[in-house]
Amino acid sequence: MGAELSSAPPESFDASFAVPEDFSHGTQAALNMMRSRLSRWGLLPDAAQRVKTYDIHGERYTAVLGPRGRNDVQLIHLRSPAIADTFDVSFAVPMDFYHGPQLPPRNVAFHVGQVGLLA
Protein backbone atom coordinates (compact mmCIF):
# COMPACT_ATOMS: atom_id res chain seq x y z
CA MET A 1 0.00 0.00 0.00
CA GLY A 2 1.18 3.52 -0.74
CA ALA A 3 1.64 6.17 1.89
CA GLU A 4 -1.32 8.44 2.43
CA LEU A 5 -0.99 12.19 2.75
CA SER A 6 -2.65 13.80 5.73
CA SER A 7 -3.80 17.37 6.08
CA ALA A 8 -3.79 17.05 9.87
CA PRO A 9 -1.67 19.60 11.72
CA PRO A 10 1.76 18.33 12.79
CA GLU A 11 1.90 16.66 16.16
CA SER A 12 3.27 18.96 18.83
CA PHE A 13 5.08 18.42 22.09
CA ASP A 14 4.68 20.51 25.26
CA ALA A 15 8.15 22.03 25.61
CA SER A 16 7.24 24.41 28.45
CA PHE A 17 9.68 22.61 30.77
CA ALA A 18 12.56 23.64 28.51
CA VAL A 19 12.13 27.41 28.87
CA PRO A 20 12.40 29.71 31.90
CA GLU A 21 9.24 30.83 33.74
CA ASP A 22 9.67 34.36 32.36
CA PHE A 23 9.87 33.15 28.74
CA SER A 24 8.86 35.97 26.40
CA HIS A 25 6.66 34.70 23.55
CA GLY A 26 7.60 35.63 20.02
CA THR A 27 9.61 34.47 17.04
CA GLN A 28 13.23 34.12 18.17
CA ALA A 29 16.29 31.91 18.27
CA ALA A 30 15.85 28.97 20.63
CA LEU A 31 17.40 29.70 24.02
CA ASN A 32 20.55 27.79 25.02
CA MET A 33 18.59 26.30 27.95
CA MET A 34 15.88 25.06 25.59
CA ARG A 35 18.33 23.57 23.10
CA SER A 36 20.16 21.78 25.90
CA ARG A 37 17.05 20.32 27.54
CA LEU A 38 15.36 19.26 24.30
CA SER A 39 18.61 17.81 22.96
CA ARG A 40 18.80 15.42 25.93
CA TRP A 41 15.42 13.98 24.92
CA GLY A 42 16.13 13.96 21.17
CA LEU A 43 13.43 16.58 20.59
CA LEU A 44 15.41 19.21 18.67
CA PRO A 45 15.05 19.55 14.92
CA ASP A 46 17.86 17.68 13.14
CA ALA A 47 19.00 16.75 9.64
CA ALA A 48 16.39 13.98 9.47
CA GLN A 49 13.52 16.15 10.73
CA ARG A 50 14.36 19.83 10.20
CA VAL A 51 11.01 21.07 11.55
CA LYS A 52 9.38 20.24 14.90
CA THR A 53 6.23 21.62 16.49
CA TYR A 54 6.02 22.61 20.15
CA ASP A 55 3.54 24.10 22.56
CA ILE A 56 5.19 26.53 24.98
CA HIS A 57 3.05 27.81 27.84
CA GLY A 58 -0.09 27.20 25.77
CA GLU A 59 1.13 28.78 22.52
CA ARG A 60 2.12 26.96 19.34
CA TYR A 61 5.64 27.18 17.87
CA THR A 62 7.42 25.64 14.93
CA ALA A 63 11.13 25.04 15.46
CA VAL A 64 13.32 25.06 12.35
CA LEU A 65 16.90 23.85 12.08
CA GLY A 66 18.92 26.61 10.47
CA PRO A 67 21.86 26.26 8.08
CA ARG A 68 24.44 26.51 10.89
CA GLY A 69 23.39 23.21 12.52
CA ARG A 70 22.12 22.29 15.99
CA ASN A 71 23.05 25.65 17.53
CA ASP A 72 20.90 27.39 14.92
CA VAL A 73 17.32 26.54 15.90
CA GLN A 74 14.72 29.22 15.23
CA LEU A 75 11.35 29.30 17.00
CA ILE A 76 8.51 30.63 14.90
CA HIS A 77 5.57 31.74 17.02
CA LEU A 78 2.47 30.61 15.17
CA ARG A 79 -0.52 32.86 15.53
CA SER A 80 -3.78 32.92 13.68
CA PRO A 81 -3.54 34.91 10.43
CA ALA A 82 -7.25 35.60 10.93
CA ILE A 83 -6.32 38.23 13.51
CA ALA A 84 -3.94 39.98 11.09
CA ASP A 85 -0.73 38.62 12.59
CA THR A 86 2.38 38.39 10.49
CA PHE A 87 5.19 35.85 10.64
CA ASP A 88 8.83 36.78 11.07
CA VAL A 89 10.73 34.84 8.43
CA SER A 90 14.11 36.45 8.99
CA PHE A 91 15.52 33.00 9.84
CA ALA A 92 15.28 32.21 6.12
CA VAL A 93 16.81 35.40 4.75
CA PRO A 94 20.55 35.74 4.02
CA MET A 95 22.50 38.26 6.11
CA ASP A 96 23.09 40.47 3.05
CA PHE A 97 19.39 40.60 2.14
CA TYR A 98 18.45 43.80 0.32
CA HIS A 99 15.12 45.30 1.43
CA GLY A 100 12.99 46.55 -1.41
CA PRO A 101 10.85 45.29 -4.26
CA GLN A 102 12.28 42.02 -5.54
CA LEU A 103 11.60 38.35 -6.02
CA PRO A 104 12.47 36.36 -2.90
CA PRO A 105 15.80 34.52 -2.97
CA ARG A 106 15.35 30.77 -3.62
CA ASN A 107 16.41 29.78 -0.12
CA VAL A 108 13.75 32.07 1.42
CA ALA A 109 10.93 30.42 -0.51
CA PHE A 110 12.38 26.97 0.28
CA HIS A 111 12.71 27.52 4.05
CA VAL A 112 9.40 29.34 4.40
CA GLY A 113 7.72 26.58 2.42
CA GLN A 114 9.21 23.91 4.69
CA VAL A 115 7.42 25.36 7.72
CA GLY A 116 4.13 25.69 5.87
CA LEU A 117 3.98 29.50 5.66
CA LEU A 118 3.56 29.76 1.89
CA ALA A 119 0.02 30.25 0.64
DRENGUZA-733650 format. One line per field, with one value per residue: residue number from 0; z, x, y of N, C-alpha, C in turn. Coordinates in Angstrom, 1 decimal, padded with zeros to 4 digits. Example, Ala and Ser with C-alpha at 12.3 -4.5 7.8 and 13.67 -1.06 7.14 Angstrom:
2
pos <- (0; 1) .
n.Z <- (007.8; 007.1) .
n.X <- (013.2; 012.8) .
n.Y <- (-005.7; -002.2) .
ca.Z <- (007.8; 007.1) .
ca.X <- (012.3; 013.7) .
ca.Y <- (-004.5; -001.1) .
c.Z <- (007.8; 007.9) .
c.X <- (013.2; 012.9) .
c.Y <- (-003.3; 000.0) .
//
This chain:
119
pos <- (0; 1; 2; 3; 4; 5; 6; 7; 8; 9; 10; 11; 12; 13; 14; 15; 16; 17; 18; 19; 20; 21; 22; 23; 24; 25; 26; 27; 28; 29; 30; 31; 32; 33; 34; 35; 36; 37; 38; 39; 40; 41; 42; 43; 44; 45; 46; 47; 48; 49; 50; 51; 52; 53; 54; 55; 56; 57; 58; 59; 60; 61; 62; 63; 64; 65; 66; 67; 68; 69; 70; 71; 72; 73; 74; 75; 76; 77; 78; 79; 80; 81; 82; 83; 84; 85; 86; 87; 88; 89; 90; 91; 92; 93; 94; 95; 96; 97; 98; 99; 100; 101; 102; 103; 104; 105; 106; 107; 108; 109; 110; 111; 112; 113; 114; 115; 116; 117; 118) .
n.Z <- (000.0; -000.7; 000.7; 002.6; 002.3; 004.7; 005.9; 008.4; 011.3; 012.2; 014.7; 018.1; 020.8; 024.3; 025.3; 027.4; 029.8; 029.1; 028.9; 030.6; 033.4; 032.9; 030.2; 027.1; 024.8; 021.3; 017.9; 017.6; 018.2; 019.5; 022.9; 024.7; 027.0; 026.3; 024.0; 025.1; 027.0; 025.3; 023.6; 025.1; 025.2; 022.6; 021.1; 019.5; 016.4; 013.6; 011.1; 009.9; 010.6; 010.1; 011.0; 013.8; 016.0; 018.7; 021.8; 023.9; 027.0; 026.4; 023.9; 020.3; 018.5; 015.8; 015.3; 013.6; 012.0; 011.4; 008.9; 010.1; 011.7; 014.8; 016.7; 015.7; 015.9; 015.2; 016.6; 015.6; 016.2; 016.1; 015.1; 014.7; 011.4; 010.9; 012.7; 011.8; 012.2; 011.5; 010.2; 011.3; 009.2; 009.1; 009.7; 007.5; 005.6; 003.9; 005.4; 003.9; 002.8; 000.7; 001.3; -000.3; -003.3; -004.9; -006.2; -004.0; -002.7; -003.6; -001.4; 000.6; -000.1; -000.1; 002.6; 004.0; 002.8; 003.8; 006.5; 006.2; 005.6; 003.2; 001.0) .
n.X <- (000.8; 000.4; 001.8; -000.2; -001.3; -001.7; -003.8; -003.7; -002.8; 000.7; 002.0; 002.4; 004.6; 004.7; 006.7; 007.2; 008.6; 011.2; 011.9; 012.6; 010.6; 009.9; 009.7; 009.6; 007.1; 007.3; 008.7; 011.9; 015.4; 016.1; 016.5; 019.6; 019.2; 016.9; 017.6; 019.5; 018.0; 016.0; 017.6; 018.7; 016.6; 016.2; 014.6; 015.0; 015.0; 016.6; 018.9; 017.4; 014.8; 013.9; 012.1; 010.1; 007.3; 006.1; 004.4; 004.4; 004.0; 001.2; 001.1; 001.5; 004.4; 006.7; 009.7; 012.7; 015.5; 018.3; 020.7; 023.2; 023.4; 022.9; 023.1; 021.7; 018.7; 015.6; 012.7; 009.5; 006.8; 003.6; 000.7; -002.7; -003.5; -005.9; -006.3; -004.9; -002.1; 001.4; 004.2; 007.5; 010.0; 012.7; 014.7; 015.1; 016.3; 019.1; 022.1; 022.9; 020.7; 018.8; 016.5; 013.6; 011.6; 011.5; 012.0; 011.7; 014.7; 015.8; 016.4; 014.8; 012.1; 012.2; 012.8; 010.7; 008.6; 009.0; 008.2; 005.5; 004.4; 003.9; 001.5) .
n.Y <- (-001.2; 002.3; 005.3; 007.5; 010.8; 013.3; 015.9; 016.8; 018.8; 019.2; 017.0; 018.1; 018.9; 019.4; 021.8; 023.4; 022.9; 023.3; 026.0; 029.1; 030.4; 033.0; 033.2; 034.9; 035.3; 034.9; 035.1; 033.9; 033.1; 029.8; 029.4; 028.8; 027.2; 025.9; 024.5; 022.8; 021.2; 020.0; 018.7; 016.6; 014.9; 014.2; 015.9; 018.1; 019.8; 018.2; 016.9; 014.9; 015.5; 018.4; 020.3; 020.9; 020.8; 022.6; 023.2; 025.9; 027.1; 027.1; 028.2; 027.9; 026.8; 026.5; 024.9; 025.4; 024.0; 025.7; 026.8; 026.6; 024.4; 022.4; 024.4; 026.4; 027.0; 028.0; 029.5; 029.8; 031.7; 030.7; 032.2; 033.0; 033.8; 035.0; 037.0; 039.1; 038.8; 038.7; 036.8; 036.3; 035.9; 036.0; 034.2; 032.8; 034.4; 035.6; 037.1; 039.3; 040.4; 042.4; 045.0; 045.8; 046.1; 043.0; 039.7; 036.9; 035.5; 032.2; 030.4; 031.5; 031.2; 028.4; 027.6; 028.9; 027.7; 025.1; 025.2; 025.6; 028.1; 029.3; 030.4) .
ca.Z <- (000.0; -000.7; 001.9; 002.4; 002.7; 005.7; 006.1; 009.9; 011.7; 012.8; 016.2; 018.8; 022.1; 025.3; 025.6; 028.5; 030.8; 028.5; 028.9; 031.9; 033.7; 032.4; 028.7; 026.4; 023.6; 020.0; 017.0; 018.2; 018.3; 020.6; 024.0; 025.0; 027.9; 025.6; 023.1; 025.9; 027.5; 024.3; 023.0; 025.9; 024.9; 021.2; 020.6; 018.7; 014.9; 013.1; 009.6; 009.5; 010.7; 010.2; 011.5; 014.9; 016.5; 020.2; 022.6; 025.0; 027.8; 025.8; 022.5; 019.3; 017.9; 014.9; 015.5; 012.4; 012.1; 010.5; 008.1; 010.9; 012.5; 016.0; 017.5; 014.9; 015.9; 015.2; 017.0; 014.9; 017.0; 015.2; 015.5; 013.7; 010.4; 010.9; 013.5; 011.1; 012.6; 010.5; 010.6; 011.1; 008.4; 009.0; 009.8; 006.1; 004.7; 004.0; 006.1; 003.1; 002.1; 000.3; 001.4; -001.4; -004.3; -005.5; -006.0; -002.9; -003.0; -003.6; -000.1; 001.4; -000.5; 000.3; 004.0; 004.4; 002.4; 004.7; 007.7; 005.9; 005.7; 001.9; 000.6) .
ca.X <- (000.0; 001.2; 001.6; -001.3; -001.0; -002.7; -003.8; -003.8; -001.7; 001.8; 001.9; 003.3; 005.1; 004.7; 008.1; 007.2; 009.7; 012.6; 012.1; 012.4; 009.2; 009.7; 009.9; 008.9; 006.7; 007.6; 009.6; 013.2; 016.3; 015.9; 017.4; 020.5; 018.6; 015.9; 018.3; 020.2; 017.0; 015.4; 018.6; 018.8; 015.4; 016.1; 013.4; 015.4; 015.1; 017.9; 019.0; 016.4; 013.5; 014.4; 011.0; 009.4; 006.2; 006.0; 003.5; 005.2; 003.0; -000.1; 001.1; 002.1; 005.6; 007.4; 011.1; 013.3; 016.9; 018.9; 021.9; 024.4; 023.4; 022.1; 023.0; 020.9; 017.3; 014.7; 011.4; 008.5; 005.6; 002.5; -000.5; -003.8; -003.5; -007.2; -006.3; -003.9; -000.7; 002.4; 005.2; 008.8; 010.7; 014.1; 015.5; 015.3; 016.8; 020.6; 022.5; 023.1; 019.4; 018.5; 015.1; 013.0; 010.9; 012.3; 011.6; 012.5; 015.8; 015.4; 016.4; 013.8; 010.9; 012.4; 012.7; 009.4; 007.7; 009.2; 007.4; 004.1; 004.0; 003.6; 000.0) .
ca.Y <- (000.0; 003.5; 006.2; 008.4; 012.2; 013.8; 017.4; 017.0; 019.6; 018.3; 016.7; 019.0; 018.4; 020.5; 022.0; 024.4; 022.6; 023.6; 027.4; 029.7; 030.8; 034.4; 033.2; 036.0; 034.7; 035.6; 034.5; 034.1; 031.9; 029.0; 029.7; 027.8; 026.3; 025.1; 023.6; 021.8; 020.3; 019.3; 017.8; 015.4; 014.0; 014.0; 016.6; 019.2; 019.5; 017.7; 016.7; 014.0; 016.2; 019.8; 021.1; 020.2; 021.6; 022.6; 024.1; 026.5; 027.8; 027.2; 028.8; 027.0; 027.2; 025.6; 025.0; 025.1; 023.9; 026.6; 026.3; 026.5; 023.2; 022.3; 025.6; 027.4; 026.5; 029.2; 029.3; 030.6; 031.7; 030.6; 032.9; 032.9; 034.9; 035.6; 038.2; 040.0; 038.6; 038.4; 035.9; 036.8; 034.8; 036.5; 033.0; 032.2; 035.4; 035.7; 038.3; 040.5; 040.6; 043.8; 045.3; 046.6; 045.3; 042.0; 038.3; 036.4; 034.5; 030.8; 029.8; 032.1; 030.4; 027.0; 027.5; 029.3; 026.6; 023.9; 025.4; 025.7; 029.5; 029.8; 030.2) .
c.Z <- (000.0; 000.5; 001.6; 003.0; 003.7; 005.8; 007.6; 010.3; 012.3; 014.3; 016.9; 020.2; 023.0; 025.8; 026.7; 029.5; 030.3; 028.5; 030.3; 032.1; 033.1; 030.8; 028.0; 025.0; 022.4; 019.2; 017.5; 018.0; 019.5; 021.7; 024.2; 025.9; 027.2; 024.7; 023.9; 026.4; 026.5; 023.6; 023.8; 025.6; 023.4; 020.5; 019.8; 017.2; 014.6; 011.6; 009.1; 009.6; 011.1; 010.9; 012.6; 015.4; 018.0; 020.6; 023.7; 025.7; 027.1; 024.4; 021.6; 018.7; 016.9; 015.1; 014.2; 012.5; 011.0; 009.8; 008.9; 011.9; 013.8; 016.9; 016.8; 014.8; 016.1; 015.6; 016.3; 015.7; 016.1; 015.8; 014.4; 012.7; 010.4; 011.8; 013.0; 011.6; 011.4; 011.1; 010.3; 010.4; 008.3; 009.1; 008.5; 005.2; 004.9; 004.7; 005.2; 002.3; 001.9; 000.5; 000.3; -002.3; -005.0; -005.4; -004.8; -003.4; -002.9; -002.2; 000.8; 001.1; 000.0; 001.8; 004.5; 004.0; 003.3; 006.0; 007.5; 005.9; 004.3; 001.6; -000.7) .
c.X <- (000.9; 000.9; 000.5; -000.9; -002.1; -002.6; -003.9; -002.6; -000.6; 001.6; 002.9; 003.6; 005.1; 006.1; 008.3; 008.3; 011.1; 012.9; 012.0; 011.0; 008.9; 009.9; 009.0; 008.5; 007.1; 008.6; 011.0; 014.1; 016.0; 016.9; 018.4; 019.9; 017.6; 016.6; 019.0; 019.2; 016.4; 016.3; 018.8; 017.7; 015.3; 015.0; 013.8; 015.3; 016.5; 017.8; 017.9; 015.0; 013.8; 013.3; 010.3; 008.3; 006.1; 004.9; 004.4; 004.2; 001.7; -000.1; 001.9; 003.3; 006.1; 008.9; 011.8; 014.8; 017.5; 020.1; 023.1; 024.4; 022.6; 022.1; 022.3; 019.5; 016.5; 013.3; 010.5; 007.2; 004.4; 001.2; -001.5; -003.7; -004.9; -007.3; -005.2; -002.5; 000.2; 003.4; 006.6; 009.6; 012.2; 015.1; 015.9; 016.0; 018.3; 020.9; 022.6; 021.8; 019.1; 017.0; 014.7; 012.3; 011.8; 011.6; 012.4; 013.6; 015.3; 015.3; 015.3; 012.5; 011.0; 012.1; 011.3; 008.4; 007.8; 008.4; 006.0; 003.6; 003.7; 002.1; -000.1) .
c.Y <- (001.2; 004.4; 007.2; 009.8; 012.6; 015.3; 017.8; 017.9; 018.7; 018.1; 017.6; 018.3; 019.6; 020.7; 023.1; 024.2; 023.1; 025.1; 028.0; 030.2; 032.2; 034.4; 034.2; 035.4; 035.6; 034.8; 034.9; 032.9; 031.1; 029.3; 028.5; 026.7; 025.3; 024.0; 022.4; 020.8; 019.5; 018.3; 016.5; 014.4; 013.7; 014.7; 017.8; 018.8; 019.1; 017.5; 015.8; 014.6; 017.6; 020.7; 020.3; 021.2; 021.5; 023.5; 024.6; 027.4; 028.1; 027.8; 027.9; 027.6; 026.1; 025.9; 024.6; 025.0; 024.8; 026.0; 026.1; 025.3; 023.3; 023.5; 026.7; 026.9; 027.8; 028.8; 030.3; 030.5; 031.8; 031.2; 032.8; 034.1; 035.6; 036.9; 039.2; 039.9; 038.4; 037.4; 036.4; 035.7; 035.2; 035.3; 032.5; 033.2; 035.5; 037.1; 039.5; 040.8; 042.1; 044.0; 046.2; 045.6; 044.3; 040.7; 037.8; 035.4; 033.1; 030.2; 030.3; 031.3; 029.0; 026.8; 027.9; 028.3; 025.4; 024.0; 025.7; 027.1; 030.1; 029.5; 029.5) .
//
